[in-house]
């Protein structure tokens, strides 16, 4: 099955939280309410520097994805 790069998620137990799930490496879930990131990968310390750069970009893309989705829903 092919998954989209980003998926929106929510949960009634956390009514103010909105989650964006990043399905490509490095996989993570970001809570846009708190900006907390939960990693779905395990990293070696050697990979850390490269991942910091990739992660920063992916988190910006996740936020842009959310903004785009909200704009689409509001239209």
VENRAHU-V983339 format. One record per pair of residues at least 4 apart in sequence whose C-alpha atoms are under 6 Angstrom apart, sorted by the first residue. I is the first residue (numbers start at 0). J is the second residue. D is the distance in Angstrom with one decimal. If there is no record, write none. Layout:
I&J&D / I&J&D
This chain:
4&21&5.8 / 4&22&5.3 / 5&20&5.5 / 5&21&4.8 / 6&19&5.6 / 6&20&5.0 / 7&18&5.8 / 7&19&4.7 / 8&18&4.8 / 9&17&5.2 / 9&18&5.9 / 16&32&5.2 / 17&30&5.8 / 17&31&5.6 / 18&29&5.5 / 18&30&4.6 / 18&31&6.0 / 19&28&5.7 / 19&29&5.4 / 20&27&6.0 / 20&28&4.4 / 21&26&5.3 / 21&27&5.3 / 22&26&5.2 / 26&39&5.3 / 27&37&5.5 / 27&38&4.4 / 27&39&5.2 / 28&36&5.7 / 28&37&5.2 / 29&35&5.7 / 29&36&4.4 / 30&34&5.2 / 30&35&5.3 / 50&54&5.7 / 60&64&6.0
